Amino acid sequence: MIMKAVVSKTAFFTSCFLGFGLFCCSPGAEENGDNGDTEDLTIGSGGAATAAGGASSGGQDNGESGGSGGTIVDQASGGAASSQSGGAMNDEPSGGSGGHDSGSGGSETAAGGSDPGEGCPFSGMVKYQLNNSDAWPAEVVGLIEDAMDEATYYYNCYANLSKSITVNYNPSVPTAEANVDGWLSFGADQGYMQVATAMHEVAHTLGVAYYPWAELMENGRWTGSHIEQLMSSIPAEERDPDQYSQRTYITGDSQHFWPYGLNQASEYQSEWSLINHVRIVAAMQLDKQAYIESRP
């Protein structure tokens, strides 16, 4: 079993339906599923990236409200930053450990992460290991590694978040799913073994839709100040071209956020779709931490 962190730039317990349309999940995440500490939080400006038209990505849903997870250190990207994760999974982790050590893209790391690459404004530590991948079809191993390598590249390049994720292959899962404990599963449909689906699920492992979540939504709009600062500061040239993506606020329900939640295929429009997704996940984590610290 090896931990993988991204260096390649190319390329829930609730059940989630990741479609090329909407990715649906049934509710049922646990509260207070805290899976990490936050420390040394700062806000800064993030580096730019070249916007390139992205391939279509399978839509996804998130889980419900539970505990925030992940670690944030010197968080920022294009304004405010924050990390969060949520979503829940329905399948139990399959098999034991004993990951796969031949990867397409990415690099091996014995303990801790690896440098996400030159030119990255941040050095995140989001890592993954494959669970019992010797039993997976070879094509599945390659597709999942490519998706996770690219997903963790963006997370590690555009935020200083930390998370260790165990990736499973479970053919009974309709699409893909993940929870704040760090378990992420892909089903048999290879159409979902791509970067946007992987990034959506990584967000769940970091705390998206976990407590505090509903507490920071008012009439479907996120109320945290870090998100407000971030969304107001992203320049037009670092946004997707549609009018919806120009908004200066984030909306959501018990399981999703928009824009840049990568909940549907249409949300993956360019590289900025992926970069802004990471920025928002990071800023949400700061808002969640601030909320928790404000409680008596």
C-alpha positions as CSV (number, residue, x, y, z in Angstrom):
1,M,0.0,0.0,0.0
2,I,1.5,3.3,-1.0
3,M,0.3,6.9,-0.4
4,K,0.0,8.9,-3.6
5,A,0.2,12.6,-4.0
6,V,-0.1,14.4,-7.3
7,V,2.7,15.7,-9.4
8,S,0.9,15.2,-12.7
9,K,-1.1,18.1,-14.0
10,T,-2.8,16.4,-16.8
11,A,-5.2,14.5,-17.9
12,F,-21.2,8.9,1.1
13,F,-22.3,6.6,4.7
14,T,-24.9,7.8,2.0
15,S,-25.1,6.6,-1.5
16,C,-24.3,9.1,-4.3
17,F,-25.5,9.0,-7.9
18,L,-22.9,10.6,-10.1
19,G,-24.5,11.2,-13.5
20,F,-23.5,13.0,-16.6
21,G,-26.4,15.1,-15.4
22,L,-27.1,15.6,-11.7
23,F,-25.2,13.5,-9.2
24,C,-27.8,12.5,-6.5
25,C,-27.2,11.3,-3.0
26,S,-29.5,10.2,-0.3
27,P,-29.2,12.0,3.0
28,G,-27.8,10.5,6.1
29,A,-24.4,11.9,7.0
30,E,-23.4,11.8,10.6
31,E,-22.9,14.9,12.7
32,N,-19.6,15.9,14.2
33,G,-17.7,13.6,11.9
34,D,-14.6,15.7,12.6
35,N,-11.6,14.2,10.9
36,G,-8.8,16.7,11.4
37,D,-7.6,19.8,13.0
38,T,-7.1,23.3,11.6
39,E,-4.1,25.4,12.3
40,D,-2.2,28.4,11.2
41,L,-4.9,29.7,9.0
42,T,-4.1,32.6,6.7
43,I,-5.6,34.2,3.7
44,G,-3.7,35.2,0.7
45,S,-3.7,35.5,-3.0
46,G,-3.4,32.4,-5.1
47,G,-1.6,31.9,-8.3
48,A,-3.3,31.9,-11.7
49,A,-3.5,29.0,-13.9
50,T,-4.1,28.7,-17.6
51,A,-7.8,28.2,-18.3
52,A,-8.2,25.3,-20.6
53,G,-11.4,23.7,-21.7
54,G,-12.0,20.7,-19.6
55,A,-13.5,17.5,-20.6
56,S,-17.1,16.7,-19.5
57,S,-17.3,15.3,-16.0
58,G,-19.9,13.1,-14.4
59,G,-22.2,15.1,-12.1
60,Q,-22.2,14.3,-8.4
61,D,-23.9,14.8,-5.2
62,N,-22.6,15.3,-1.7
63,G,-23.6,14.0,1.6
64,E,-25.3,15.8,4.4
65,S,-24.2,17.8,7.4
66,G,-21.7,16.3,9.7
67,G,-18.2,17.2,11.1
68,S,-15.6,19.2,9.3
69,G,-12.5,17.4,8.3
70,G,-9.0,17.9,6.9
71,T,-6.2,20.2,8.0
72,I,-5.7,23.7,6.7
73,V,-2.4,25.4,6.9
74,D,-1.7,28.8,5.4
75,Q,-4.8,28.5,3.3
76,A,-5.6,30.7,0.4
77,S,-6.1,31.0,-3.2
78,G,-7.4,34.0,-5.2
79,G,-8.7,35.8,-2.1
80,A,-9.9,33.8,0.9
81,A,-9.4,30.1,1.2
82,S,-10.8,27.3,3.2
83,S,-11.2,23.6,3.3
84,Q,-14.2,21.5,3.9
85,S,-15.6,18.2,3.1
86,G,-18.7,16.4,3.4
87,G,-20.8,13.8,1.8
88,A,-21.4,10.4,3.1
89,M,-20.9,7.0,1.8
90,N,-23.1,4.0,1.8
91,D,-20.6,1.2,1.1
92,E,-18.3,-0.2,3.7
93,P,-14.7,-0.1,2.7
94,S,-14.0,-3.1,0.5
95,G,-11.1,-5.4,1.1
96,G,-8.0,-4.8,3.1
97,S,-5.0,-2.7,2.5
98,G,-2.3,-3.6,0.0
99,G,-2.5,-0.9,-2.5
100,H,-1.1,-0.7,-6.0
101,D,2.4,0.6,-6.6
102,S,2.4,1.1,-10.3
103,G,0.8,4.3,-11.2
104,S,0.1,6.4,-14.2
105,G,1.0,9.8,-13.1
106,G,1.6,10.9,-9.6
107,S,4.5,9.9,-7.4
108,E,5.0,7.6,-4.5
109,T,5.5,9.0,-1.0
110,A,6.4,7.0,2.0
111,A,5.3,9.4,4.7
112,G,3.6,12.7,4.0
113,G,3.0,14.4,0.6
114,S,5.2,15.3,-2.2
115,D,5.7,18.7,-3.9
116,P,2.7,19.4,-6.2
117,G,5.0,20.9,-8.7
118,E,6.9,24.1,-9.7
119,G,4.7,27.1,-10.2
120,C,2.1,26.0,-7.6
121,P,1.2,28.7,-5.2
122,F,0.5,26.2,-2.4
123,S,1.9,22.9,-1.2
124,G,-1.0,20.9,0.0
125,M,-0.9,17.4,1.5
126,V,-3.9,15.6,0.1
127,K,-2.8,12.0,-0.4
128,Y,-4.4,8.8,-1.4
129,Q,-3.8,5.1,-1.3
130,L,-5.6,2.4,-3.3
131,N,-7.3,-0.3,-1.3
132,N,-6.6,-3.9,-2.4
133,S,-6.0,-2.7,-5.9
134,D,-4.3,-6.0,-6.9
135,A,-7.8,-7.4,-7.2
136,W,-9.0,-4.6,-9.5
137,P,-9.1,-4.8,-13.3
138,A,-5.9,-3.2,-14.7
139,E,-7.9,-0.7,-16.7
140,V,-9.8,0.4,-13.6
141,V,-6.5,0.9,-11.7
142,G,-5.1,3.1,-14.4
143,L,-8.3,5.2,-14.8
144,I,-8.7,5.7,-11.0
145,E,-5.1,6.6,-10.6
146,D,-5.2,9.1,-13.4
147,A,-8.4,10.7,-11.9
148,M,-7.0,10.8,-8.4
149,D,-3.6,12.1,-9.5
150,E,-5.1,15.0,-11.4
151,A,-7.6,15.7,-8.6
152,T,-4.9,15.8,-5.9
153,Y,-2.7,17.9,-8.1
154,Y,-5.3,20.7,-8.1
155,Y,-6.0,20.4,-4.4
156,N,-2.3,20.5,-3.5
157,C,-1.4,23.2,-5.9
158,Y,-4.3,25.6,-5.0
159,A,-4.7,25.2,-1.3
160,N,-2.7,24.0,1.7
161,L,-5.2,21.3,2.8
162,S,-4.2,17.9,4.3
163,K,-6.1,14.6,4.1
164,S,-5.3,11.0,3.7
165,I,-7.8,9.2,1.5
166,T,-8.4,5.5,0.9
167,V,-9.7,4.8,-2.5
168,N,-11.9,1.7,-3.2
169,Y,-13.3,0.1,-6.3
170,N,-16.8,-1.3,-5.5
171,P,-18.8,-2.3,-8.5
172,S,-22.0,-2.1,-6.5
173,V,-21.7,1.6,-6.2
174,P,-23.7,3.3,-9.0
175,T,-21.3,6.1,-9.6
176,A,-18.9,7.3,-6.8
177,E,-19.2,8.2,-3.2
178,A,-17.1,9.4,-0.2
179,N,-17.3,10.4,3.4
180,V,-15.4,12.5,5.9
181,D,-13.6,9.5,7.3
182,G,-11.5,9.5,4.2
183,W,-13.1,6.6,2.3
184,L,-13.8,7.2,-1.4
185,S,-15.3,4.6,-3.7
186,F,-15.7,4.4,-7.4
187,G,-18.3,2.1,-8.9
188,A,-18.1,0.0,-12.1
189,D,-19.1,2.8,-14.5
190,Q,-15.8,4.1,-15.9
191,G,-17.5,7.3,-17.1
192,Y,-17.1,8.5,-13.5
193,M,-13.4,7.7,-13.2
194,Q,-12.3,11.2,-14.1
195,V,-11.0,14.3,-12.5
196,A,-14.2,16.3,-11.7
197,T,-15.9,13.3,-10.1
198,A,-12.7,12.6,-8.1
199,M,-12.5,16.2,-7.0
200,H,-16.2,16.3,-6.0
201,E,-15.6,13.2,-3.8
202,V,-12.4,14.5,-2.3
203,A,-14.4,17.6,-1.2
204,H,-16.6,15.2,0.8
205,T,-13.6,13.7,2.5
206,L,-12.6,17.2,3.5
207,G,-16.0,18.0,5.0
208,V,-18.4,19.4,2.4
209,A,-21.9,18.9,3.7
210,Y,-20.7,18.0,7.2
211,Y,-21.2,19.9,10.4
212,P,-21.3,22.8,10.5
213,W,-23.1,23.0,7.1
214,A,-26.8,23.8,7.5
215,E,-25.7,26.2,10.2
216,L,-23.9,28.3,7.6
217,M,-26.7,28.2,5.1
218,E,-29.4,30.8,5.3
219,N,-32.2,30.5,2.8
220,G,-29.9,28.4,0.6
221,R,-27.0,30.9,0.7
222,W,-23.7,30.4,2.4
223,T,-23.2,33.1,5.0
224,G,-19.5,32.8,6.0
225,S,-17.3,35.8,5.5
226,H,-14.4,33.9,4.0
227,I,-16.6,32.7,1.1
228,E,-17.9,36.2,0.7
229,Q,-14.4,37.6,0.5
230,L,-13.2,34.9,-1.9
231,M,-16.2,35.1,-4.3
232,S,-15.9,38.9,-4.4
233,S,-12.2,38.8,-5.2
234,I,-12.0,36.3,-8.1
235,P,-11.4,38.3,-11.3
236,A,-13.6,37.7,-14.3
237,E,-10.7,36.1,-16.2
238,E,-10.4,33.4,-13.6
239,R,-14.0,32.4,-13.8
240,D,-16.0,30.2,-16.1
241,P,-17.6,32.2,-18.9
242,D,-21.3,31.6,-18.0
243,Q,-23.1,34.3,-16.1
244,Y,-23.9,31.9,-13.2
245,S,-20.2,31.5,-12.5
246,Q,-19.8,35.3,-12.1
247,R,-21.8,35.4,-8.9
248,T,-20.2,36.8,-5.8
249,Y,-21.9,34.3,-3.4
250,I,-22.4,30.6,-3.0
251,T,-25.7,28.8,-2.7
252,G,-26.4,25.2,-1.7
253,D,-28.7,22.6,-0.1
254,S,-28.0,20.0,2.5
255,Q,-25.6,18.2,0.2
256,H,-24.3,20.5,-2.6
257,F,-23.0,24.0,-3.4
258,W,-23.0,26.1,-6.5
259,P,-21.3,27.4,-8.6
260,Y,-18.1,25.3,-8.9
261,G,-19.4,22.4,-6.8
262,L,-18.7,20.0,-9.8
263,N,-22.1,18.5,-9.1
264,Q,-23.0,18.1,-12.8
265,A,-21.2,17.5,-16.0
266,S,-21.9,21.0,-17.2
267,E,-20.1,22.5,-14.2
268,Y,-16.7,21.4,-15.6
269,Q,-16.2,24.0,-18.2
270,S,-12.5,24.9,-18.0
271,E,-9.5,24.5,-15.7
272,W,-10.9,27.4,-13.6
273,S,-13.8,25.1,-12.8
274,L,-11.3,22.9,-10.9
275,I,-9.2,25.7,-9.4
276,N,-12.2,27.6,-8.1
277,H,-13.7,24.4,-6.7
278,V,-10.6,24.0,-4.5
279,R,-10.6,27.7,-3.5
280,I,-14.2,27.4,-2.4
281,V,-13.7,24.2,-0.5
282,A,-10.8,25.8,1.3
283,A,-12.7,29.0,2.1
284,M,-15.7,27.0,3.4
285,Q,-13.4,25.2,5.9
286,L,-12.2,28.6,7.3
287,D,-15.8,29.6,7.7
288,K,-16.6,26.3,9.4
289,Q,-13.7,26.7,11.8
290,A,-14.7,30.3,12.6
291,Y,-18.3,29.1,13.4
292,I,-17.0,26.3,15.7
293,E,-14.7,28.6,17.5
294,S,-17.5,31.1,18.0
295,R,-19.7,28.6,19.8
296,P,-19.8,28.9,23.6
